[in-house]
């Protein structure tokens, strides 16, 4: 697979990328930086961020370790950005062990929603005042194929990603007139280190056959290409879109 970078596409811009220590977040942070952006990269695992900067010492990437579901982390990221954020890529997310409703525990439900939804709300809320003042800004959220169907995850993940789509569209409708765009990508299967075990025998029996139709796993860089396109001026008339990037899964 060969994906071309677009030099200077984000020159002079500052981008915050969550979940930047691995997978889609790492690929997205690297791509933004290679295309000229100053990147504020965050992850909950310090070693991953250390590896990112060690691998790309020439790129303008500032790292910050933190739990994105916490308000303190959201504020720290905006401070690290210097108060001016042109692009926000909410990539961080966790799965739910495919637990169905009769088997879900409160801790799993609350943690999945904290990372997949509340973190996006808090960080978007934190960057919006600056974007409104500047009259421009691009927000790209990483949703999921599970936001379009109920057969791709457990109940907590599916519900959190459906809600994320609604949050994305709400921001687009309310703040579009202020020059702010909010869109989401909905990946299918991607080669990342996100943990997705079946901890429910019934879910394995019920959902396993339905998931046999999943197309080939995508590379994280393919998602990063879609995210950066949505954040760029090439997508200036795209707002409130949930873009499936799933090899055609959504069309089946």
N, C-alpha and C positions, 0 to 999 in steps of 0.2 A: 504494500500500500504506500502510495506517495501523495502527500498533501502539500500543496504549495502555500508558503506564507506570503502575506502581502505587506511588504516593508512600509513602515511609517503610517499604516492605516490608523493607528491610535496614538500617533505622535502628540505629545503635550497633554495627554489625558491620564487620569488616575483611575485605576480599576481595583475594586476589592473582590477577591475570590475566596470563597469559603470551601472547606474540604480540600484545600490545595496540597495536602501532603501526599495524595495518592490518586490513582484512577483519573476520572474525568476532571476533577478539580485541579490536579497537578498539570494535566495536559492543557487545561484552559489557562492557568496562570502562565505557563511557558509560552503559549501562543500569544496571549495579550502582550507579554513582555517582548517577545521577538518582533511583534508588529508595532513596537514603539511606546507602549504604555508603561507608566510607572505602576507597579503591581503591589498591592498590600495583600499578602497571602496568609491565610489563617488555617489552622488545623488543631485538633485536640492532642495530637501526638507530636511532641517536640522533635524527636529523631527524624521524622519524615520531613519536616520543614528544614532541618539542618542538612539533610541529604539533598533537598531541592536546591538550596543556595550553593552547596558544594558542587553539585553537578553543573550549575549554570552561574558561575561567579561573575560573568560579564553582563548579565541581565539585571535590569533595575527592579529587583524583587526585595521587598521588605517583609519580614515574617513576624507573625504574632501568634503565640500559643494561647488558645482559649477555647472554652465551651461556647459555641455559637448560640446556644439556646439562652444564654444569660445576658441580661441587659448590660452588665459591665463590659462584656466582650464587644457588644455592638458599639458602645461609646468609645472604647479603646481603639477600635478599628477606624472610626471616623476621625479620632484624634491623630492616629498614625498617618492618615491620609492628608492631614493638614486642613481638614474641614471641607475640602473640595473633592467631591467624588463624581466622576463622569459616568462610570459604569459600575454596576453591582451585579456580580454573578453569584447567586445563591446555589451552590452545588452540594454542600454537605447533606448527607442523608443516611439513614440506617433502615435495615429491614426488620421484620417482625416474626421471623421463624415460621412464617406461614400459619400462624395460629388463628383458627376460626373463632367466632364470637363466643361460643360455649366454653372455649378453653383459654381465652385471653386473660391474662392477669393484669391488675392495675398498673404495676410497675412497667411492664412492657408497653401498654397503651400510652401511658403518660410520657415515657421516654421517646417513643416514636413520634408522638405529636410535638414534643418539645423540640426535637432536632429537625423534623421534616416540615413543620408548619410555624411554630412559635418563633424559631430562630429567624425565619424569613420575614415574619411580621416585624420583629424587633429591629432587625438590621435595615429593612426597607424604611421603617418609621424613622430611623436614625439618619438616613441619607436624604430623605425627602426634603427637609427644609432647605438644605444647600442646593439641591436640584431645582426646587421651586424658585429660589432666589436667582439662580443662574439661567432659568428658563430652558434648561435642557438636561437630559439624563436618560440613560438606558439601563433597564433592569431586566436581567434574564434569569429565570428560575429553572432549576432542573426538576421537572415533574417525573412522570413515568408512564409507561404503557399501562401500569396498574391504575392510572387515573382515568383510563378510558374503558376499562373492563374490570370484572370482579374475579377473574380467574388467574391473575398473575401474582398474587400475594395473599397474605393473611388479611384480616379485617382492619387492623390498625394502619398498616401501610396503605392499603387501598383507600381508606377513609381520609388519611392525611394527605394523600396526593390528589384526591378529588377536591378536597378543601383548598389545596394549594392552587389548583386551576382557578377556583373561584376568587381567591385572593388576587391572583395575577390579573384577571379580567377586571376586577373592581378597581385596582390601581390604574389600569389602562383607561377605563372610562372616566374616572374622577380627575385624574391628573394629566390626561392627554392634552387638554387645552393649555396646560402649563409647560408644554414642551417635553413631557416625560413619556417614555414608552416602556411598557411592561409586557414581556412575552415569556413563554416557557417552551422548553424542549421536553418531549416525552420519549425517553429512550426505551428501547426494548432490552434485550440481553446485551450486556457490555462486558468486556474483559477487564474486570476490576477486582479489588480484594474485598468488596463488600460481602459480608457474611449472610448467606441465604439458605440456612439448613431447614429441612422439614422437621419440626418438632411435634407435628400432629400426624398420627397415622391416618386419621380420616381425611385430612387435607391432602396428604400424599395420594390416597386412593381417589379422591374426588377431583383434584386439580392436576395431578400428574398427567393423565391422558390428554387433558385440554391443553397443556403446555407443550405437548409434543409437536405442535405446529410452529413453535418459535423459529424464526429464520436464523441464519448464521449470526454468531456473536459479533458485535461491532468492536472496533478498537476505540479506546478513549479519545484518541486524536480526531476521530470522525465526529464525535460529539462536540469536541472543542471547536471544530470548524463551524458547526452549526451555531454554537453559542456566540462565537465572535462575529459571525455574520449578522445575527439578530441584534447585536450590540453596535454594529457599524452603521455608517450613513447609507450603506447600500440597502438597508432595511428601514429607511426613514419613514416609509408609509405603512409599516407593519406594526400593529399595536393590538394587544389583547389576544394574541394568537397562541394556541397550544399546538406546537409543531411536532408531530410524530417523527422521530428519527430512529426507526426500528426495523429497517430492512423490509418494510411492507407488512409487518405484523398487523397493524391497525386496519389494513385493507382486507384481511382475511375474514 
